[in-house]
Amino acid sequence: MTVRTKPAVTRETPVKRRRTLPPLLVHALAALAALVVVVLLTLVTDEFTNLRIATIGYYLIAVAGLTLLTGLTGQVSLGHGAFVFIGAYTVALLVKHVPSLPLWADLLLASAAGGLAGLLAGAAAARLRGPYLAGATLALAVGLPALTRKFPDFLGGSNGLSFTVHSRPAGVGVPELRWQTWIVWLSVLLALVLVVNIVRGRLGRDFRAVRDDEVAAALSGIAVGRTKILAFLVSAVCGGLAGGLQAFLLGTAAPGSFTPALSLSLLAAVVLGGLGSLWGALWGAVALVYFQAWSEDLADVLHLNTDVANNLPLAVYGVILIVVVLAFPRGIQGGFHRLRALLRKPAEKKENHENH
């Protein structure tokens, strides 16, 4: 009887390998597809909905940056709104005092200003952890907006700075708000491509190693202090970009928009969407925008007085956050993973039964 054997793999018979696209290209194509979806949504919705879509965009990059800091490195920050404040005021000051700069340069400088502040804050907070780190970052969120009252001529005082950015090219027959929404999402998606590549790369693995066990990370050769500072840097760059986009969209930068409540809301969005998940950052940003909108609509229907109406969105958001965390400890994205696992179980059981 002749026994057939597989031919040995030699240089003359190379092994066929699956060709895969580089991760950066995959993420860029995904971002392009997302941009197409956003453009189509803006074309079939009114201007008010376009504004909400744009708001989701700049909240998304802010929450994504905080997700990277808190979810991937375990550094709890209560001052992320301070970096958003820096980005917004950077764009406002550049538009008013250096109007010749193009918008992309304003946004880059806003991101750089936020990153510089994050670098300084990260260097100061590298030796802090737990409630000490949270307290230090909270002080940053409380102290920075107060500077507007110290320098009212430069920063506009309590009323802030108002300005106008004409970003739409002449001859483009698109409403201004719709064009601004496209610019916001284009900027956000480009930034997300970079963030995703950081998270999936070596630096992202260092972040997770520091989060899981700082001692083990240090013994494996990871510079724990430097890694924490880099996490603050990337997170603050995202916050600065978010603030710059907010100022560009609204045409104003006022201290009332950057109270400590903003920082707490961003942190709650991270937990609600799914701690450590960039998809969770999207769900958290959507929740920030629409839960507040629905709460305001509810207050109008119930004819509540001004004080109750102003606090109702926070109360509703808090209740929903508690319910979601109790039902899905890993947030909305974790709930989707659990639901997918439950749907897979019957199919796997059926397949195993058929095989036996």
Solvent accessible surface area in square Angstrom, and as a share of the most:
residue,aa,sasa,rsa
1,M,224,1.00
2,T,123,0.71
3,V,110,0.63
4,R,227,0.83
5,T,115,0.67
6,K,189,0.80
7,P,117,0.73
8,A,78,0.60
9,V,106,0.61
10,T,68,0.40
11,R,233,0.85
12,E,145,0.65
13,T,69,0.40
14,P,106,0.67
15,V,98,0.56
16,K,197,0.83
17,R,212,0.77
18,R,220,0.80
19,R,241,0.88
20,T,110,0.64
21,L,100,0.50
22,P,78,0.49
23,P,89,0.56
24,L,100,0.50
25,L,77,0.39
26,V,67,0.39
27,H,26,0.11
28,A,43,0.33
29,L,87,0.43
30,A,59,0.46
31,A,16,0.12
32,L,103,0.51
33,A,57,0.44
34,A,37,0.28
35,L,34,0.17
36,V,77,0.44
37,V,84,0.48
38,V,11,0.06
39,V,39,0.22
40,L,103,0.51
41,L,81,0.40
42,T,0,0.00
43,L,88,0.44
44,V,120,0.69
45,T,40,0.23
46,D,89,0.46
47,E,93,0.42
48,F,123,0.51
49,T,38,0.22
50,N,0,0.00
51,L,54,0.27
52,R,50,0.18
53,I,16,0.08
54,A,0,0.00
55,T,21,0.12
56,I,15,0.08
57,G,0,0.00
58,Y,12,0.05
59,Y,44,0.17
60,L,9,0.04
61,I,0,0.00
62,A,2,0.02
63,V,0,0.00
64,A,0,0.00
65,G,0,0.00
66,L,0,0.00
67,T,1,0.01
68,L,0,0.00
69,L,0,0.00
70,T,12,0.07
71,G,4,0.04
72,L,8,0.04
73,T,6,0.03
74,G,41,0.40
75,Q,7,0.03
76,V,60,0.34
77,S,1,0.00
78,L,32,0.16
79,G,1,0.01
80,H,0,0.00
81,G,1,0.01
82,A,1,0.01
83,F,2,0.01
84,V,6,0.04
85,F,10,0.04
86,I,32,0.16
87,G,0,0.00
88,A,0,0.00
89,Y,8,0.03
90,T,25,0.15
91,V,0,0.00
92,A,0,0.00
93,L,31,0.16
94,L,28,0.14
95,V,23,0.13
96,K,96,0.41
97,H,115,0.52
98,V,59,0.34
99,P,104,0.66
100,S,103,0.66
101,L,58,0.29
102,P,59,0.37
103,L,30,0.15
104,W,163,0.57
105,A,13,0.10
106,D,5,0.03
107,L,14,0.07
108,L,110,0.55
109,L,81,0.40
110,A,0,0.00
111,S,13,0.08
112,A,59,0.46
113,A,30,0.23
114,G,0,0.00
115,G,2,0.02
116,L,108,0.54
117,A,22,0.17
118,G,0,0.00
119,L,73,0.36
120,L,119,0.59
121,A,21,0.16
122,G,0,0.00
123,A,60,0.46
124,A,79,0.61
125,A,5,0.04
126,A,20,0.16
127,R,228,0.83
128,L,62,0.31
129,R,150,0.55
130,G,40,0.39
131,P,107,0.67
132,Y,158,0.60
133,L,3,0.01
134,A,13,0.10
135,G,39,0.38
136,A,44,0.34
137,T,6,0.03
138,L,60,0.30
139,A,64,0.50
140,L,55,0.27
141,A,2,0.01
142,V,84,0.48
143,G,36,0.35
144,L,31,0.16
145,P,14,0.09
146,A,32,0.24
147,L,71,0.36
148,T,0,0.00
149,R,153,0.56
150,K,152,0.64
151,F,114,0.47
152,P,68,0.43
153,D,148,0.77
154,F,110,0.46
155,L,18,0.09
156,G,23,0.22
157,G,8,0.08
158,S,78,0.50
159,N,133,0.68
160,G,11,0.11
161,L,15,0.07
162,S,78,0.51
163,F,25,0.10
164,T,94,0.54
165,V,24,0.14
166,H,158,0.70
167,S,24,0.16
168,R,96,0.35
169,P,68,0.43
170,A,109,0.85
171,G,87,0.84
172,V,50,0.29
173,G,82,0.79
174,V,26,0.15
175,P,50,0.32
176,E,58,0.26
177,L,35,0.17
178,R,44,0.16
179,W,46,0.16
180,Q,19,0.08
181,T,0,0.00
182,W,47,0.17
183,I,31,0.16
184,V,0,0.00
185,W,20,0.07
186,L,77,0.38
187,S,19,0.12
188,V,0,0.00
189,L,15,0.07
190,L,110,0.55
191,A,17,0.13
192,L,28,0.14
193,V,16,0.09
194,L,115,0.57
195,V,6,0.03
196,V,30,0.17
197,N,41,0.21
198,I,49,0.25
199,V,15,0.09
200,R,164,0.60
201,G,24,0.23
202,R,185,0.67
203,L,51,0.25
204,G,0,0.00
205,R,136,0.50
206,D,29,0.15
207,F,0,0.00
208,R,71,0.26
209,A,33,0.25
210,V,3,0.02
211,R,97,0.36
212,D,101,0.52
213,D,69,0.36
214,E,46,0.21
215,V,105,0.60
216,A,53,0.41
217,A,3,0.02
218,A,54,0.42
219,L,151,0.75
220,S,85,0.55
221,G,68,0.65
222,I,33,0.17
223,A,43,0.33
224,V,26,0.15
225,G,33,0.32
226,R,163,0.60
227,T,6,0.03
228,K,9,0.04
229,I,39,0.20
230,L,56,0.28
231,A,0,0.00
232,F,1,0.00
233,L,50,0.25
234,V,22,0.12
235,S,0,0.00
236,A,0,0.00
237,V,53,0.31
238,C,5,0.03
239,G,0,0.00
240,G,0,0.00
241,L,17,0.09
242,A,1,0.00
243,G,0,0.00
244,G,0,0.00
245,L,0,0.00
246,Q,22,0.10
247,A,0,0.00
248,F,2,0.01
249,L,12,0.06
250,L,83,0.41
251,G,17,0.16
252,T,47,0.27
253,A,1,0.01
254,A,24,0.18
255,P,12,0.08
256,G,59,0.57
257,S,52,0.34
258,F,4,0.02
259,T,58,0.34
260,P,45,0.28
261,A,45,0.35
262,L,23,0.12
263,S,1,0.00
264,L,91,0.45
265,S,20,0.13
266,L,1,0.00
267,L,28,0.14
268,A,16,0.13
269,A,0,0.00
270,V,1,0.00
271,V,52,0.30
272,L,0,0.00
273,G,0,0.00
274,G,3,0.03
275,L,103,0.51
276,G,26,0.25
277,S,29,0.18
278,L,40,0.20
279,W,155,0.54
280,G,0,0.00
281,A,0,0.00
282,L,40,0.20
283,W,69,0.24
284,G,0,0.00
285,A,0,0.00
286,V,50,0.29
287,A,6,0.04
288,L,17,0.09
289,V,14,0.08
290,Y,47,0.18
291,F,34,0.14
292,Q,90,0.40
293,A,8,0.06
294,W,143,0.50
295,S,2,0.01
296,E,81,0.36
297,D,72,0.37
298,L,80,0.40
299,A,4,0.03
300,D,99,0.51
301,V,107,0.61
302,L,97,0.48
303,H,162,0.72
304,L,62,0.31
305,N,95,0.49
306,T,97,0.56
307,D,104,0.54
308,V,69,0.40
309,A,25,0.20
310,N,99,0.51
311,N,89,0.46
312,L,30,0.15
313,P,17,0.11
314,L,100,0.50
315,A,57,0.44
316,V,39,0.23
317,Y,20,0.08
318,G,27,0.26
319,V,93,0.53
320,I,47,0.24
321,L,36,0.18
322,I,106,0.54
323,V,87,0.50
324,V,23,0.13
325,V,51,0.29
326,L,143,0.71
327,A,47,0.37
328,F,75,0.31
329,P,92,0.58
330,R,167,0.61
331,G,0,0.00
332,I,43,0.22
333,Q,24,0.11
334,G,8,0.08
335,G,8,0.07
336,F,98,0.41
337,H,68,0.30
338,R,117,0.43
339,L,96,0.48
340,R,123,0.45
341,A,47,0.37
342,L,96,0.48
343,L,124,0.61
344,R,139,0.51
345,K,108,0.46
346,P,85,0.54
347,A,63,0.49
348,E,92,0.41
349,K,143,0.60
350,K,133,0.56
351,E,101,0.45
352,N,81,0.42
353,H,145,0.65
354,E,120,0.54
355,N,112,0.57
356,H,194,0.87
